[in-house]
């Protein structure tokens, strides 16, 4: 989605100079100052105005940003823990309140972009609690710190330059630009590249301010989802009920079938009624394993994942959207699952890889590749093939 960006060799080498590991505070400041000089030169080449470039002189190195960028939690959150913290009564009720507040505007956005308002409310709720918490890190300082760090300098240099151009284009106050440690901004937590490409003027005042204008933020979210490929008239997915003898090897993104085909396999609505005879394609997902809820997801689920590439996030957005328009809660209980230690996940991935199962690398993250690798191991060993990294699977793999 981002255009290719390659800084001149001399500047790229200068950007490599700032590495926080092993440097004293004074050395970090000196290296950061040198890096800002290089960034100023690059910004000048990119056509950033002198007034916006002058902002670089006031930026400060943010050690906390580097700490957060490097930090990985010791435990991986399970779906029940993730879901229950995000789809809660407060967000549902607040979502309904904000949906009513913006009803007329949301109807206009739906007419223009094909994005129903309750989905926009769900994204807004998950991103910033409907604007209640937009982040408290200085955006330009954070981006500059990451641009001056070797790990992802190319990406964040590009984001910083776009942020400076936004200061020019939208006449933003740099001191008021606060957001996440990684530079995500405003009500909908857009990165500068997303802000630049997809943000639009929703309130008609001639500028786009994703911090101050709820209408700008909602219109921009609608435009973003539209441009990502949202299909009007199609829901995200739904909770479903599976038959007792269901073959869980059919779950996962590589086993897409029509709704009619899923019905023929005994899949039902969550209330036990029959699915329609529809040729809409769907993928079955069991994020908490065979003991938890099951979801049949459609094309727009994949669009949600283009906003945030997390299956948990996409399910939470979809179900929160449903609850905002008074759909029922989940019928299947959320199992009480222990948090998964990242080190144990890495060991499991290594064990699977050693047995010839492709898990996409040992990173301690339970992504689609890891779930597919677990699923194939389960199939080969006569286990319930739900792709879930249960304690039983971990123990079995390490004892084989």
N, C-alpha and C positions, 0 to 999 in steps of 0.2 A: 504494500500500500504506500510505503514511503519511497520517494525518488532516490536513486542512487546518489551517494555523496562521498567524495574522496577529497580530503583537504590536501593542499600542496605538501610535498614531502618534508620540506623544512618545518612547516607548522606541525605536521603530524609528529615529527621527532620532538619538537618542543612540548607538545601535549603529553608525550610519554614521560617527560621529566617528573611529573607530579605523581608520585606514588606514596601513599600515606604510610605504608608499612615500614617501620624502622626509622622514620624521620622524627626529629624533635618538633615541638610545636613551632619554633622559630623557622626551622627548615621547611616545614609544611607551608607556612605563610609566605616564605620567600619563593618557593616553587610555584605556589598558587598565583602569586603576583606576576611571575614570569609567564605563566600560562595565560593569564588574563591579557597580557600584552600581545601574545600570539593570537588570542581570540579576537582582540580588537582589530588586528590587522586583517584577519579573515572576515570579520563582520564588515569591514570597510570594502573589501573585495566583493562581498555579497550585496552591497548597496544599502546597508543599514545606515540610517541617518546619524549625524554626529551626536545629536541629543540622546538618541537611544544608546549609542556606543558609550557615551559618558557614564551611563548607568554601571558599566562594567567596573569603573574605578571604585565604586562604593560597595561592591559585592564582597562577601566574607566567606572564607572556607568553612564548611559545615562538617565537622568530624562525625556528627551523629548520622548524617546521610550515608557516609561510607560504612559506618557500623551497621546500619539497617540494610544496606545493599549486600553486605557480606553475610549477614546473620541469617541462618536457617534454623527454624524452631526444632527442638529436639524430638518433638512428636508431630505426627501427621494427623490432622483432624479427620474424624470419621464423618460420614454423611449425616447421621442423626444429630451429632453435636453441631455441625455446620448449619443444618437446616433449621433446627429448633431455635438457634440464636438469631436467625435472620427472618424467618417467617413467623413472627410472634404477634400477639394481640395488639401491641402498641403500633407496629408498622401497618397492620391491617386497618386499624381504626384511623390512624393518621392518613393513610393512603386514601381512605374513603372521604375524609374531610377535605384533602387537597384535590381529589377528583371532583368533588362538588364545587369547590372554589373556582376551579379552572374549566368547568364543564363546557361552556360555550367555546372557549379557545381550543380545548382538546377536540371538540367536534370539527372545528375548522381544520385542525391539523390532520385528523383522520380523513377528511374529505380530500385534502391536498396530497397527503403522503401515503394514505392507506394503513396508518399505524393506529390501532385503537388506543384510546387514552389510558385505559387501565394498565397497559404495558409500559407506557411512559412513566406512570406513577410508580410502577414496580422498580424500574431502573433507577429512578430518582431516589426512591426509598432505600435501596441497597447501596447506592453510591455514597450518599451524604445524609441519610435520614431526612430527606426532603429539605435539604439545605441547612439542617441543624448543625452539621459538622463538615466543613469543606476542607479541613486540613489547616495546620498552623505553622507549616514550614515555609520560609521565604522562597518563592518559586524560582526566581532568577539565581539566587545564591545556590540553591540545591542543584539546579541544572548545570551551573558553572562548575560546581564541585565534582559532579559526575563527568562532565566534559573534560575535566583535567585529571581524571583517573583512568589508567590504562585499560581497565577491564571492559568498559563499553564506551570508550571515548568517542568513537565515530558516531554512534547513534545519538548520544547526548549532546555532542557538538552541533549536530543537525537540529535537535530539538531546541537548544539554546538560541541558535541563530533565528529560528522561526519565532521563538518567544520575543526576541528583540524586535523583529519585524512586526509582530502583533502590537507591541508598544507603540510603534509608529502608526500602524494602520488603524487601530481602534482608539488611539490616544489614551491608553491605559496608564494608570498610576503605578509605577513599579513597586512602590512601597506597600500598595494594597494587594499585590499579587501574592497570595498565599495558597498553599495546597498540600498535596502529599509530598513525602520525601523524594519521590521520583519525578515530581514536576506535573502531576495531574492536577487539573484546575477546575474550579467552579462547581456549580450545582451538580453537574453530570460528570465531573472528573475527566475532562478531555485533556490529552497531551497536546502540546503546541501544534504538532502535525495534524491531529484530528481537528483541533480548533481552526487551523488555517484552511483545511480542505472542506470541512462539513458544517462549521458553525454559521448560522444565519441570523439575521435581524428579525426577531419575533415580535417585538413591541413597536416596531415602526419608527424608532427614534433616530435611525440612520447610523447606528453603531451596534456592535455586538459585544456585550459584556456578560460573560457566563457566571460572574460572581454576583452581580447586583440585580440582574433581570431574570426572573423566573420564566418569563415568556421567551426570552432569547434562548435560555437553556432547554426548555421543552421543545421549541421549534427546531433547535439544532439536533437534539436527540432524535426527533422524528425524521429529519433529513438524513442523519447518519444511518439509521436503521433502513430507511428506504434505499439509500445508496449501497448498503451492504447486501441488499437483495431480499428484504422482507416481502413475503407474498401476501397481499391483502386478502382477507376473507378466510385465511387458514390459521388455526390456533397453533400454539406452541407444541402441544401434546396433552396428555391426560394420564391420571392414575388408572391402572387397569388391574383386573384380578386374573390370576393364572390358574389353570387346572392343576390338580394335585400331581398329575404325571407329566407336567410340563418339562420339556427338554431345554434346560438352561443353556445348552450349547448354541441355541438359536439367538441368544441375547448378544448385544454388542453391535457396533456400527457396521460391521461387515456382513450383517444378516438382515438387510432391509427387505420388507415384504409389504404388499398392499394390506390395507385394513381388512379387506375381505379374506385374504389368506391367513391373517392372524386370527380372525374369527373362526375359520375352519380348523385352526389348531387349538381351539378352546379358550382363547383369550376373550375376556368379557370386560364390559364397563366395571368400574369399581363397585357399583351397587348390584352387580350380578346379572344385569340385563345384557342382551346381545349387542355386539358392535354392528355398525351398519355395513351393508354390502357396498363398500367404497373401494375405488382403485387408488386412493391417496396412499403414498408410500410412508411407512413408519418403521422406526427402529425401537426395539425393546431394550430398556435399560433397568438394571437392578443395582443401584449405587450402594446399597447396604447388604448385598448378597441375597441369597434365596430366602432368608428369614425376614427381610424388610420389604418395603413397598416396591411395586414395579410400575414403570412408566412407559407408555407408547409415545414416542416423540416424532415430530414431523419436520418438514423443511425449515420452518421458522425457528426451531430449536437450534439448528446449525447456525442460523443468523445471529441468535443471541450469543452463541459461542464465539462468533467473530468479534463481538464487543469484548467479551472476557472468555478466554479459552479454558473454561472450567465447567465440567458437567454439573457439579454441585451448584455453581452459580446460576447456570441456565435453568435448572429445575426450580431453584428458589425464585428466580424472576418470574417464571411461568406460573408457579402455584400462587405466589403473592399477587400477581395480576388477577388470577381467578378469584382469590379471596376478596380482593377489593371490590369486585362486582358481585359479591355474596355467593360465590360457589362454595360447596361444602369443604370441610377440612379433609385431610387424608383419612381414608378408612382403615388402611393397614397401620398397625402400630410401628413406631420406630424402635428397632431393637437396641438394647443397652450394650453398646460395643465399647470396648476399651480403646483408648487412644493408641495409635500405632507408632512405635518408636521408629524414627527415620533410619537409625542404624540397622534395625531388624529388617526394614524394607530393602535396604541396600544389600544385606546379606542374602535375602531371598532372591533378589534380582540376579546377584552373582551366581547363586546356585542354579537358577533357571537357565541362565546363559551357559553355564558349564554343561548343562544337560541338552543344550542345543535349541533352547526356546528363545526366540527373539523378544526382548523386553525393552529395546531401545536404549540400553545403557543403565548402569547402576547409579542412579541419582537420588534414590530415596523418595521419589515421587511416584505416586500410583496414577500414572497416566494411561491413555488408551492402549499403548503398546504393552505395558506391564500387565494390564487386565487381560489382553489377548494371550499373552504368554502363559499366565496363570490358567486361563480357560483351556488352552491346549494341553497343558500338564494335567489338569483335572480330567479331561476327556481320555487321555492316554492311560490314566490310572483308575478309571471307573468311578470317579467322584462327581458330585454335583457341580456341573460346569458353569458356575455363576461368575467366574472371573474375580472373585472377591478374595483378598489376601487374609484369610482367617488365621487365627492362631494355630489351628490344626494343620493348615497348609504350610505355614512357616516351619512348624516342628517337623513335619514329614519331610520337607525338602532338605532341612539341615541334618536329618538323621539318615537319609538315603545314602 
